[in-house]
Amino acid sequence: MSYDRFPVVPVPDTGRAGVVGWEAIGTRLREAVARRGARKTVVVVECYPGVWEEEVWGELRTRLAPALAVRAAEALLAVESIDALVAPFLGGEDPVFGFLSGLTLPQFFDPARLRHWRQAVEQIVEGVVLIVGVGARLLADGDLLVYADLARWEAQQRFRRGASGNLGAGDRRASAAARYKRAFFVDWRVADRWKRSLIARWDFVLDTNDPRAPKLAEGEAVRRGLRHAVTRPFRVVPFFDPAPWGGQWLKEVCDLDRAAANYGWGFDCVPEENSLYLELAGVRLELPALNLVFAQPRALLGEAVHGRFGDEFPIRFDLLDTMGGGNLSFQVHPLTEYIQHHFGMHYTQDESYYLLDAGPEASVYLGLRQGVAPAALAAALAAAQAGGPAFPADHFAHRWPAKKHDHFLIPAGTVHCSGANSLVLEISATPYIFTFKMWDWGRLGLDGKPRPIHLEHGLANIQWDRTTEWVQRHLINRVEPTARGDGWQEERTGLHEREFIETRRHWFTKPVAHHTRGGVNVLNLVAGAAAIVESPDAAFAPFVVHYAETFIVPAAVGPYRIRPAESAPAAPLATLKAFVR
């Protein structure tokens, strides 16, 4: 048994819910039109930003032979007006950060153009009217609603290939980084607000992630799949990315492309960007995992967590591989008030590093040395960034030796970075791009350009009293035994009192009883080849997890237990569990 890169949620009793390929998709939609028995049917194909609308429009126009076919983009504001609309949220020339937009989709459309196309649709008295694009439903309410969806990871890949742009943007020369920033702060926020209101109305969902094999599923079957997902443990679909500091560990453990130079990131529980696979009668439908958060927030998160965070998934697990690689950037995360005032995010990225594996001389930079003068640190960083002497990190920050299963706590405002030769399970709150890099060891990014440095932001957030003695006392291996039983032991490993996430480690050779206690649990198997998660009353089928896999147990599950996959393991297994306090 090994790491599963393609986990699925099998959905029972879905019949002919899904089909693959444009020909089958066209047939299914023609059948739906015929079932209505109406002279006129308006088919609205609402799209998530990044969907290749032209392909969808062309394929469906060929197969539905509409009396009128319209692209929603025809009703958008002029490019210059959209540029002015989004400009306040893009942070000027800053290559990374903007301000989370509160815009709504109708603001991107020209009222006169909308009226024109609404009237054009109303004038058709017979046949099919096809409307395709982001905001298609603004042109007509429609008789059949198809939602063409796309995972954010695939959207990012398309940005990198120059294969798609931003909502209503005219500059196709924008860099992938600029497109991602615009999507993160504007497009995805706008589109998610619009999507939330439509999920209950979907007649069909169109999976456009693989252009060679588009898939169509009945909307009610998808909703049933989302309801089913929150009754059992599940995994989102992991994805992996290289990094300037990347290592070799993920290649071996996760069976990735051995020819790749490295993999630095393994994103295995970031629902804002990961996908969810639903298996509908043999058809594997890929959806953004956020759809589950939007559709089933209370069952997934629990009442208290939902009451605090709304339909946002607040816990993030990812893997950072520096095994045979280099140090991460020397960095700090913003304080809560800073991220609120400067970026519009209502909570910050507190985090921790759990050492899933460590090689010789592994280490973690964490906190300042005693007596560090702020002005001296700022001057050294500025000089290094200007091309002067390399920043002497060991002079200003304490580097702690790190071994397997160490846990380093990193509340916002604490300077830190993982060193080489380690595999870090990073457990953090979800605002994951808000990292202020202050020194990147003089190296270039994968694009051959210097990586963005945010020295002013970083210096404004450093907590200068988090020095060696304080860090050792509060942030390193704060392990406290909390319970034990036959064949198992529970330990509290963190996080810091300023952070809202609690973590518990369980060592076990026999079954361990767990309970969600009304809140979502996120776990990783940090020791042992494989374990089985099961329901004490058979409420869900046994669920197998492998070493290094992250899995989610929805709040609605309640009691569950975890046992070794082998009847008599040679060594104890261990899980690390995170939940909101």
C-alpha positions in Angstrom: 0.0 0.0 0.0 1.3 3.5 -0.9 0.4 7.1 -1.2 -2.8 7.6 -3.2 -2.5 10.5 -5.6 -6.1 10.1 -7.0 -8.5 9.6 -4.0 -12.2 9.4 -4.9 -15.5 9.7 -3.1 -17.7 6.9 -4.5 -21.3 8.1 -4.6 -23.9 5.3 -4.4 -27.1 5.0 -6.5 -26.2 7.4 -9.2 -27.4 5.4 -12.3 -26.7 7.2 -15.6 -25.8 10.4 -13.8 -22.6 11.1 -15.7 -21.3 11.0 -19.3 -17.9 11.7 -20.9 -17.1 13.4 -24.2 -18.8 16.2 -26.2 -20.9 13.8 -28.3 -22.4 12.2 -25.2 -22.8 15.6 -23.5 -24.7 16.9 -26.5 -27.0 13.9 -26.5 -27.7 14.3 -22.8 -28.6 18.0 -23.2 -30.8 17.3 -26.2 -32.7 14.7 -24.2 -33.2 17.3 -21.4 -34.5 19.8 -23.9 -36.9 17.2 -25.4 -38.2 16.2 -22.0 -39.4 19.8 -21.4 -41.7 19.5 -24.4 -41.6 23.3 -24.8 -41.4 25.3 -28.0 -38.5 27.2 -26.6 -35.7 26.2 -24.2 -33.0 28.6 -23.0 -29.9 26.7 -22.0 -27.6 28.8 -19.8 -24.0 27.5 -19.4 -22.6 29.5 -16.5 -18.7 29.3 -16.4 -16.1 29.7 -13.7 -13.2 32.0 -14.7 -10.6 30.1 -16.6 -13.0 27.7 -18.4 -12.3 27.7 -22.1 -15.6 29.3 -23.0 -14.9 29.4 -26.8 -14.5 25.6 -26.8 -17.7 25.1 -24.7 -19.6 27.5 -26.9 -18.4 25.9 -30.1 -19.0 22.3 -29.1 -22.5 22.9 -27.7 -23.5 25.2 -30.6 -22.7 22.4 -33.0 -24.6 19.8 -31.1 -27.7 21.8 -30.0 -28.2 23.7 -33.2 -29.6 26.8 -31.4 -31.8 29.4 -32.9 -29.6 31.9 -31.1 -26.2 31.4 -29.5 -24.6 34.2 -27.3 -21.4 34.6 -25.4 -21.9 36.3 -22.1 -18.7 38.2 -22.7 -20.7 40.3 -25.3 -22.4 42.1 -22.4 -19.3 42.8 -20.3 -18.1 46.4 -19.7 -15.4 47.7 -21.9 -11.9 46.5 -21.0 -10.9 49.9 -19.8 -13.9 50.1 -17.4 -13.1 46.7 -16.0 -9.5 47.6 -15.5 -10.6 50.7 -13.5 -13.1 48.6 -11.5 -10.5 46.1 -10.3 -7.5 48.4 -10.0 -8.1 49.4 -6.3 -7.8 45.7 -5.3 -4.5 44.9 -7.2 -2.0 46.6 -5.0 -0.4 48.7 -7.7 2.9 47.4 -8.8 3.2 44.9 -6.0 3.8 41.5 -7.7 2.1 39.4 -5.0 -0.3 41.3 -2.8 -3.6 43.1 -3.3 -6.8 43.6 -1.3 -9.6 41.0 -1.2 -12.3 42.3 -3.4 -15.9 42.8 -2.3 -17.1 43.2 -5.9 -20.0 41.3 -7.3 -20.4 39.8 -10.8 -23.1 42.2 -12.1 -20.7 45.1 -11.6 -18.6 43.7 -14.5 -21.5 44.0 -17.0 -22.8 46.9 -19.0 -26.5 47.4 -18.2 -27.3 48.6 -21.7 -25.7 45.5 -23.3 -27.5 43.3 -20.8 -30.8 44.8 -21.8 -30.0 44.3 -25.5 -29.2 40.6 -25.1 -32.1 40.0 -22.7 -34.4 41.4 -25.4 -32.7 39.4 -28.1 -33.3 36.2 -26.1 -37.0 37.1 -25.4 -37.6 37.7 -29.1 -36.8 34.0 -29.9 -40.1 32.1 -29.8 -39.0 28.7 -30.9 -36.0 26.4 -30.6 -33.0 26.4 -28.3 -31.2 29.6 -27.1 -27.7 28.9 -25.9 -25.9 31.4 -23.6 -22.3 30.6 -22.5 -19.8 32.3 -20.2 -19.1 33.8 -16.8 -22.3 35.6 -15.9 -24.4 33.9 -18.5 -27.4 33.8 -16.2 -27.4 37.6 -16.2 -28.5 37.5 -19.8 -31.4 35.1 -19.0 -32.7 33.1 -16.1 -32.8 30.1 -18.4 -34.8 26.9 -18.4 -31.8 24.6 -18.1 -28.7 25.7 -16.0 -25.4 24.0 -16.8 -22.5 25.0 -14.5 -19.1 24.6 -16.3 -16.5 24.4 -13.5 -12.8 24.4 -13.2 -10.3 23.6 -10.4 -8.1 26.5 -9.3 -5.0 24.3 -9.8 -5.9 23.8 -13.4 -6.6 27.5 -13.8 -3.1 28.2 -12.5 -1.6 25.8 -15.0 -3.4 27.6 -17.8 -2.1 30.9 -16.5 1.4 29.5 -16.7 0.9 28.2 -20.3 -0.6 31.6 -21.3 -3.8 29.6 -22.2 -6.3 31.8 -20.3 -6.6 35.2 -18.9 -8.6 37.1 -16.3 -12.3 38.0 -16.2 -12.9 40.8 -18.8 -9.1 41.5 -19.1 -7.7 42.6 -22.4 -4.0 42.3 -21.7 -3.0 38.8 -22.9 0.7 39.6 -22.2 0.2 39.7 -18.4 2.6 37.4 -16.6 1.3 34.2 -14.9 2.0 35.8 -11.6 0.0 38.9 -12.4 -2.9 36.7 -13.6 -2.8 34.6 -10.5 -2.8 37.8 -8.3 -5.8 39.2 -10.2 -7.6 35.9 -9.8 -6.8 35.5 -6.1 -7.9 38.9 -5.1 -10.7 39.6 -7.6 -11.9 37.0 -10.1 -12.2 34.0 -7.8 -13.9 36.1 -5.0 -16.4 37.4 -7.4 -17.1 34.1 -9.1 -17.4 32.2 -5.7 -20.1 34.7 -4.6 -22.0 34.0 -7.8 -21.5 30.3 -7.6 -22.8 30.0 -4.0 -26.2 31.2 -5.1 -26.4 28.8 -8.0 -25.4 25.4 -6.5 -29.0 24.5 -5.5 -30.2 25.3 -9.0 -27.7 23.3 -11.1 -29.4 21.1 -13.6 -26.1 19.8 -14.9 -22.4 20.2 -13.9 -19.8 20.3 -16.7 -16.3 19.3 -15.6 -13.9 21.1 -18.0 -10.6 20.3 -16.3 -9.4 17.8 -19.0 -10.2 19.3 -22.4 -9.7 15.8 -23.9 -12.4 14.3 -21.8 -15.1 16.8 -20.7 -17.7 15.3 -18.3 -21.3 16.1 -17.7 -23.2 15.1 -14.6 -26.8 15.7 -13.4 -26.9 18.5 -10.8 -28.9 16.5 -8.3 -26.4 13.6 -8.5 -23.6 16.1 -7.7 -25.5 17.6 -4.8 -26.2 14.0 -3.5 -22.4 13.3 -3.9 -21.6 16.4 -1.8 -24.1 15.4 0.8 -22.6 11.9 0.9 -19.0 13.2 1.2 -19.7 14.8 4.6 -20.9 11.5 6.1 -17.5 9.9 5.9 -13.7 10.6 6.0 -12.4 11.7 2.6 -9.3 13.2 1.0 -9.1 16.0 -1.5 -6.9 15.5 -4.6 -3.3 16.4 -3.9 -1.1 18.4 -6.3 2.6 19.0 -6.4 4.8 21.8 -7.6 8.5 22.4 -7.9 10.3 25.2 -5.9 13.7 26.9 -6.0 14.4 25.2 -2.7 12.7 21.9 -3.6 13.8 18.4 -2.6 13.6 14.8 -3.6 11.5 13.2 -0.9 8.0 13.7 -2.4 9.2 12.0 -5.6 9.8 8.8 -3.9 7.1 8.7 -1.2 4.3 10.1 -3.5 5.5 8.4 -6.7 6.0 11.5 -8.7 7.9 12.1 -12.0 11.5 11.0 -11.2 12.8 13.1 -14.1 11.6 16.3 -12.6 14.3 18.5 -11.0 12.5 18.6 -7.7 9.2 19.0 -5.9 9.0 21.6 -3.2 5.3 21.6 -2.4 2.7 18.9 -1.8 -0.7 20.5 -1.4 -2.8 17.7 0.2 -5.4 19.7 2.2 -5.9 23.2 0.8 -9.6 23.1 -0.1 -9.5 26.6 -1.6 -7.2 25.1 -4.3 -7.5 21.3 -4.2 -10.1 19.3 -6.2 -12.5 16.7 -5.0 -13.2 13.6 -7.1 -16.8 12.3 -7.0 -17.3 8.9 -8.7 -20.7 8.7 -10.3 -21.5 5.3 -11.7 -18.0 4.9 -13.1 -17.5 8.6 -14.2 -14.9 10.4 -12.1 -16.1 14.0 -11.9 -13.5 16.6 -10.7 -14.9 19.6 -8.8 -13.2 22.3 -6.8 -13.2 21.1 -3.2 -14.6 24.5 -2.2 -17.9 23.4 -3.7 -18.2 21.0 -0.8 -17.5 23.9 1.7 -20.2 26.0 0.0 -22.8 23.3 -0.3 -22.4 21.6 3.1 -20.7 24.0 5.4 -22.5 23.0 8.6 -22.1 19.3 8.2 -18.5 19.7 7.1 -17.3 22.3 9.6 -19.7 22.0 12.5 -21.9 24.7 13.9 -19.3 26.5 16.0 -16.6 26.6 13.3 -19.2 27.6 10.7 -20.4 30.4 13.0 -16.9 31.7 13.3 -15.5 31.3 9.8 -18.6 31.0 7.6 -18.2 28.9 4.5 -14.4 28.9 4.6 -12.3 25.9 5.5 -9.9 27.3 8.2 -7.3 24.5 8.4 -4.5 23.9 5.9 -2.1 21.0 5.6 0.7 20.9 3.1 4.1 19.3 2.6 7.3 21.2 2.2 10.2 19.2 0.8 13.7 20.4 1.2 15.3 16.9 1.4 18.4 17.4 -0.8 17.2 20.9 -1.5 17.8 24.3 0.2 16.4 26.6 2.9 13.0 28.1 2.6 13.0 31.9 2.4 13.6 33.8 5.7 10.1 35.1 6.4 7.4 36.2 8.7 3.6 36.2 8.6 1.3 39.2 9.2 -0.4 39.9 12.5 -4.2 39.7 12.5 -4.7 43.5 12.6 -2.1 44.0 9.8 -3.7 41.4 7.4 -7.1 42.9 8.1 -6.1 46.5 7.4 -3.8 45.9 4.5 -5.3 43.0 2.6 -8.9 42.6 3.7 -8.4 39.1 5.2 -10.2 38.7 8.6 -7.7 36.1 10.1 -4.0 35.5 9.6 -1.7 32.6 8.8 -0.5 31.3 12.1 1.2 28.0 11.5 3.5 25.2 12.6 6.2 22.9 11.2 5.8 19.2 12.0 8.9 17.3 10.9 7.5 14.3 9.0 11.1 13.4 8.2 14.5 14.8 8.7 17.9 14.1 7.3 21.4 14.8 8.7 21.9 18.4 10.0 18.2 19.3 9.5 17.3 22.5 11.2 14.6 25.2 11.5 15.3 28.9 11.9 12.8 30.2 14.5 12.8 33.5 16.4 15.5 36.1 17.0 18.7 35.8 19.0 18.8 37.6 22.3 19.7 41.3 22.0 19.1 41.7 18.3 18.7 45.4 17.4 15.8 46.1 15.0 17.8 48.7 13.1 20.7 46.3 12.6 18.5 43.6 11.3 16.7 45.9 9.0 20.0 47.3 7.7 21.5 43.9 7.1 18.4 42.7 5.2 18.3 45.9 3.1 22.0 45.7 2.2 21.7 42.0 1.2 18.7 42.8 -1.0 20.6 45.7 -2.6 23.3 43.3 -3.7 25.6 43.8 -0.7 26.9 41.1 1.6 24.6 38.1 2.1 22.3 38.3 5.0 23.9 36.6 8.0 20.8 34.7 9.1 22.6 32.8 11.9 23.8 36.1 13.4 20.3 37.4 13.8 18.0 34.3 14.1 18.4 31.1 16.1 18.8 27.9 14.1 17.5 24.9 16.0 18.4 21.3 15.2 15.4 19.4 13.9 14.7 15.7 14.0 11.8 13.5 12.9 8.5 14.2 14.8 9.7 17.5 16.2 7.0 20.2 16.2 7.8 23.9 15.9 5.0 26.4 16.5 5.0 29.6 14.5 2.5 32.2 15.6 2.2 35.2 13.2 5.0 37.7 13.7 7.7 35.1 14.4 10.7 35.1 12.0 11.3 31.6 10.6 12.2 29.2 7.8 12.8 25.5 7.4 16.3 24.5 6.6 17.5 21.9 4.0 17.1 18.2 4.4 13.7 18.0 5.9 10.1 17.1 5.1 7.8 19.5 6.8 4.1 18.9 7.4 3.0 22.5 7.5 -0.2 23.0 9.6 -1.6 26.4 9.4 -4.6 28.7 9.1 -5.8 29.1 5.5 -4.7 32.6 4.3 -1.8 30.8 2.6 -0.2 33.4 0.3 0.4 36.0 3.0 4.1 35.3 3.5 6.5 38.2 3.7 9.9 37.0 2.3 12.7 39.1 3.7 15.7 37.1 2.4 15.9 34.3 -0.2 19.5 33.4 0.1 20.4 35.3 -3.1 18.8 32.7 -5.4 16.5 33.1 -8.4 13.0 31.7 -8.8 12.1 29.0 -11.3 11.4 31.7 -13.9 15.0 32.9 -13.6 14.0 36.1 -11.9 14.5 37.2 -8.3 11.6 36.1 -6.1 9.5 39.0 -4.6 10.8 40.4 -1.3 8.5 42.3 1.0 10.9 43.8 3.5 8.8 46.7 4.6 5.8 44.4 5.3 8.0 41.9 7.1 9.7 44.4 9.4 6.4 45.9 10.3 5.2 42.5 11.7 8.3 41.1 13.5 7.7 40.6 17.2 11.0 41.6 18.6 10.5 39.9 21.9 10.4 36.4 20.4 14.0 35.6 21.1 15.9 32.4 21.9 14.7 31.8 25.5 11.1 32.7 24.7 11.0 30.5 21.6 12.5 27.6 23.4 10.0 27.9 26.2 6.9 28.5 24.1 7.3 27.2 20.6 9.4 24.0 20.4 8.1 20.6 21.2 5.5 21.7 23.7 4.4 18.1 24.0 2.1 17.2 26.9 0.6 13.7 27.5 -3.2 14.0 27.7 -4.6 10.5 27.7 -3.7 6.8 27.2 -5.4 3.5 26.9 -4.8 -0.1 25.7 -2.3 0.2 22.9 -2.5 4.0 22.5 -1.3 7.3 23.8 -2.4 10.8 23.1 -0.2 13.9 23.3 -1.0 17.6 22.9 1.7 19.1 20.6 0.4 22.7 20.1 -0.4 25.1 18.8 0.5 28.4 20.6 -2.2 30.1 22.6 -2.4 32.9 20.0 -3.5 30.4 17.4 -7.0 28.9 17.0 -5.8 25.5 15.9 -5.2 22.7 18.4 -3.1 19.6 17.5 -3.1 16.1 19.1 -0.7 13.3 18.3 -1.8 9.7 18.8 0.7 6.8 19.0 -1.0 3.5 18.6 -0.7 -0.2 18.0 -4.4 -0.9 18.7 -7.6 0.9 17.8 -8.0 4.5 19.0 -11.4 6.1 19.6 -11.8 9.6 18.2 -14.8 12.0 18.1 -15.2 15.2 16.0 -17.1 16.8 18.9 -19.0 18.9 16.5 -16.0 20.3 14.6 -14.1 19.3 11.5 -10.9 17.2 12.1 -7.9 17.2 9.7 -5.4 14.4 10.2 -2.2 13.0 8.7 -0.7 9.6 9.2 2.8 10.7 10.3 4.1 7.2 11.2 3.3 3.8 9.9 2.6 2.4 6.4 -1.2 2.4 6.6 -4.2 2.7 8.9 -7.9 2.1 8.7 -10.5 4.7 9.7 -13.8 3.1 10.6 -17.2 3.9 12.2 -18.0 2.2 15.5 -21.6 1.7 14.2 -20.7 1.0 10.5 -22.1 4.4 9.5 -19.5 4.6 6.7 -17.3 2.0 4.9 -13.8 1.5 6.3 -11.4 4.1 4.9 -7.7 3.3 4.3 -5.1 6.0 4.7 -1.4 5.7 3.9 1.8 7.3 5.3 1.9 11.1 4.7 -1.7 11.3 3.5 -3.9 14.0 4.9 -7.6 13.2 5.4 -10.6 15.2 6.6 -13.2 13.9 9.0 -16.4 16.1 8.7 -18.0 17.4 11.9 -21.1 15.4 11.1 -19.3 12.1 11.4 -19.1 12.3 15.2 -17.4 9.1 16.6 -14.8 7.2 14.6 -11.8 5.1 15.3 -8.4 4.5 13.7 -6.5 1.3 13.8 -3.4 -0.2 12.2 -4.0 -1.9 8.8 -1.9 -4.8 10.1 -3.1 -6.8 13.1 0.3 -6.6 14.9 2.4 -3.7 13.7 6.2 -3.9 14.4 6.2 -0.3 15.5 3.6 2.2 16.7 1.7 4.2 14.2 1.0 7.9 14.7 -1.6 10.4 13.5 -1.4 14.1 13.9 -4.9 15.7 14.3 -5.8 19.3 14.0 -9.1 21.0 14.9 -10.4 24.4 15.8 -10.3 25.1 19.5 
